Amino acid sequence: MKRLLPRASRVLLGLAASLSLTSLAAAQAGEEGLPPSFEQALATAVPVEVLPAVDVATLLAEDDAQAASGEPAPFRFGWGHEVELGLFSSGVWEDLPGGERLWRLRLSSPGAWSINLIFDRYALPEGARLYVHNDAGRVLGAFTSALNQPHGMFATEPLAGDALTLEYVEPADGPVGELRLKQVVHAYRDILAQDGDSKRSAGSTKSGWCNINVNCPLGANWQDQKRSVARLVMGGVLCSGALINNTAQDSRQFFLTANHCYSGSPSAWVFQFNYESPTCSGTTG
């Protein structure tokens, strides 16, 4: 993790009822349990939503032009496909042997290094569970009604690969939930360090001489403070910032980031804490 000192003005983001930092930071692992397809044979085939091709060469050229301009900007790694995919407009429902109902949808974005999702409707009833998993078997969730927010939005961190499957389970005798996918982010850069091609990796932007990994000798006295730092995943861009205290000492949640980092709605940001290089010379977290 590198200490990034914003050159421009800073934004102080108050994280209160409308944006629960604790929920977003800790919830990506979700509650215990596995998707139904991991534990039982299912009768219904999963519909596949194939997303349009991404013009990677054009996006990289735009990134080069932006870097050459010298204007500060968050690091872009992905292209967001705008979609409207919900429980009753896509996917397939299936009744499970225990009486619960299961909705599934597979997303395919050919050529993506990873995929992350933004929902503009997320209102789960008590007892409902949402899982997101890739073909390698990595699972995000279960996400539950504990993450319902007044703004109704939710987002997931990137999962490696060019395809994801969503599995939503709800009780048979409960109310119907609301779940609608707004954006599918196709990563045209390898931010998960799956490949050594620097042109398409997160390491393709050079750090300044003053950006020092926190696990270098100069970071020895910052081991407590580093716990406040998070990487921000904001749709298809990355940035960073840190929790700060206030003079009231009342534990109200504030997060400080650079003005040029502010992108999209904070309600759909994912805060990744403990993101750091394990060594002084490392470039991955």
Long-range contacts (C-beta under 8 A, 24 or more apart in sequence): 1-213, 1-214, 1-215, 1-226, 1-229, 1-231, 1-240, 1-275, 1-276, 1-277, 1-285, 2-207, 2-211, 2-212, 2-213, 2-214, 2-240, 2-277, 3-211, 3-212, 3-214, 3-222, 3-229, 4-211, 4-240, 4-258, 5-210, 6-72, 6-257, 6-258, 6-259, 6-260, 6-261, 7-72, 7-258, 8-72, 8-258, 8-259, 8-260, 9-258, 9-259, 10-256, 10-257, 10-258, 10-259, 11-256, 11-257, 11-258, 11-259, 11-261, 11-262, 12-244, 12-254, 12-255, 12-256, 13-241, 13-254, 13-255, 13-256, 13-257, 13-266, 14-252, 14-253, 14-254, 15-253, 15-254, 15-255, 15-266, 16-252, 16-253, 17-150, 18-149, 18-150, 18-151, 18-267, 19-149, 19-151, 19-266, 19-267, 19-269, 20-149, 21-243, 21-253, 21-255, 21-271, 22-253, 23-146, 23-147, 24-155, 24-269, 24-270, 24-271, 25-230, 25-271, 25-272, 25-273, 27-143, 27-146, 27-147, 28-140, 28-156, 28-157, 28-270, 29-140, 30-131, 30-140, 30-141, 30-142, 30-143, 30-144, 31-129, 31-141, 31-142, 31-143, 31-144, 31-146, 32-142, 33-129, 33-131, 33-141, 33-142, 34-131, 34-139, 35-131, 35-133, 35-139, 35-141, 35-165, 35-167, 36-96, 36-102, 36-167, 36-169, 37-104, 37-165, 37-167, 38-133, 38-137, 38-139, 40-96, 40-97, 42-94, 42-102, 42-104, 43-94, 44-92, 44-94, 44-104, 45-92, 46-91, 46-92, 46-104, 46-105, 46-106, 46-165, 47-90, 47-91, 47-92, 47-104, 47-105, 47-106, 48-106, 48-107, 48-108, 49-83, 49-85, 49-90, 49-105, 49-106, 49-107, 49-108, 50-108, 50-109, 50-110, 51-81, 51-83, 51-107, 51-108, 51-109, 51-110, 51-184, 51-186, 52-81, 53-110, 53-111, 54-79, 54-109, 54-111, 54-112, 54-186, 54-188, 56-111, 56-188, 56-200, 59-188, 60-188, 60-199, 60-200, 67-205, 71-260, 72-258, 72-260, 73-237, 73-260, 74-232, 74-234, 74-237, 74-238, 74-239, 74-260, 74-261, 74-263, 75-202, 75-205, 75-237, 75-238, 75-239, 76-189, 76-236, 76-237, 77-187, 77-188, 77-189, 77-191, 77-202, 77-236, 77-237, 77-238, 78-112, 78-114, 78-116, 78-158, 78-185, 78-186, 78-187, 78-188, 78-189, 78-235, 78-236, 78-237, 79-185, 79-186, 79-188, 79-236, 80-118, 80-183, 80-184, 80-185, 80-186, 80-235, 80-236, 81-109, 81-183, 81-184, 81-185, 81-186, 82-182, 82-183, 83-181, 83-182, 83-183, 83-184, 84-180, 84-181, 84-182, 85-180, 85-181, 86-121, 86-178, 86-179, 86-180, 86-181, 87-168, 87-176, 87-177, 87-178, 87-179, 87-180, 91-166, 95-172, 96-169, 99-171, 99-172, 99-173, 100-169, 100-170, 100-171, 100-172, 101-169, 101-170, 101-171, 101-172, 102-167, 102-168, 102-169, 103-166, 103-167, 103-168, 103-169, 103-179, 104-165, 104-166, 104-167, 104-168, 105-165, 105-166, 106-163, 106-164, 106-165, 106-166, 107-163, 107-164, 107-165, 107-166, 107-184, 108-162, 108-163, 109-162, 109-163, 109-184, 109-186, 110-162, 111-162, 111-186, 111-188, 112-161, 112-162, 112-186, 112-187, 112-188, 113-160, 113-162, 113-187, 113-188, 113-189, 113-190, 113-191, 113-192, 113-194, 113-195, 113-200, 114-158, 114-159, 114-160, 114-161, 114-187, 114-190, 114-191, 114-192, 115-158, 115-159, 115-161, 115-162, 115-163, 115-164, 115-184, 115-185, 115-186, 115-187, 116-155, 116-156, 116-157, 116-158, 116-159, 116-185, 116-187, 116-233, 116-235, 116-270, 117-155, 117-156, 117-164, 117-181, 117-183, 117-184, 117-185, 118-153, 118-154, 118-155, 118-181, 118-182, 118-183, 118-185, 118-235, 118-268, 119-153, 119-154, 119-155, 119-179, 119-180, 119-181, 119-182, 120-152, 120-153, 120-180, 120-182, 121-152, 121-178, 121-179, 121-180, 122-147, 122-148, 122-149, 122-152, 122-153, 122-154, 122-178, 122-179, 123-148, 123-152, 123-177, 123-178, 123-179, 124-148, 124-170, 124-177, 124-178, 124-179, 125-170, 125-171, 125-174, 125-175, 125-176, 125-177, 126-174, 127-170, 127-171, 127-174, 128-168, 128-169, 128-170, 128-171, 128-174, 128-177, 129-168, 129-169, 129-170, 130-166, 130-167, 130-168, 130-169, 130-179, 131-166, 131-167, 131-168, 131-169, 132-156, 132-159, 132-164, 132-165, 132-166, 132-167, 133-159, 133-164, 133-165, 133-167, 134-159, 134-160, 134-161, 134-163, 134-164, 134-165, 135-161, 135-163, 136-160, 136-161, 149-267, 151-265, 151-267, 152-178, 153-265, 153-267, 153-268, 154-268, 155-233, 155-235, 155-268, 155-269, 155-270, 156-270, 157-233, 157-270, 157-272, 158-185, 158-187, 158-191, 158-192, 158-233, 160-192, 160-194, 162-186, 183-235, 185-235, 185-236, 186-236, 187-236, 191-238, 193-283, 193-284, 202-238, 202-283, 202-284, 203-283, 203-284, 213-276, 213-277, 213-279, 213-280, 213-281, 213-282, 214-276, 214-277, 215-276, 215-277, 215-278, 215-279, 215-280, 215-282, 216-280, 217-280, 226-276, 227-273, 227-274, 229-273, 229-275, 229-276, 230-255, 230-271, 230-272, 230-273, 230-275, 231-271, 231-272, 231-275, 231-285, 232-257, 232-261, 232-269, 232-270, 232-271, 232-272, 233-269, 233-270, 233-272, 234-261, 234-263, 234-264, 234-268, 234-269, 234-270, 235-263, 235-264, 235-268, 237-263, 239-263
